[in-house]
Amino acid sequence: MTDVSMQASVRSAVRFLQRARQGDLSFVAVAFTVVFGSLLGIVALQTMIVQNRVELDRVGRQLDEELEVNRRLRLEVIELESPDRVLQLASDRLGMIRPSQRRYLPGIDPVNQVVAQPEKADPFGPGPLPEFLSSAPTSPEAATP
């Protein structure tokens, strides 16, 4: 570099610093504030991400534990509902026994069988009806005035 060009670059640097001192100092302060605020915001976001990841890991572990409890309870229900266990409890606790033979009731063929309908149902047994029932209307049409 020549001596003239070196002096020119020094003069331009001095002019830049003088201008920076006069009016551009506010620009530098604003730029510094923006950069500092951006860095602070990035740090805050990273902190929130880490906190949420820790919470997510905790919930994931709790979910795994609850799924294991659910699996064990389902297995217990299957064991409690097993037919062999039910038969064992029925005979031990309730004194039930298995029959030696099975008897089947004969079926009724509704096509060929005629079933007689009772004329009047009497929940009180044979004999006259109580007084409050004998005076009551028997059909819905008779009940309306």
Buried (B, 14 or more C-beta within 10 A) or exposed (E): EEEEEEEEEEEEEEEEEEEEEEEBEEEEEEEEEEEEEEEEEEEEEEEEEEEEEEEEEEEEEEEEEEEEEEEEEEEEEEEEEEEEEEEEEEEEEEEEEEEEEEEEEEEEEEEEEEEEEEEEEEEEEEEEEEEEEEEEEEEEEEEEE
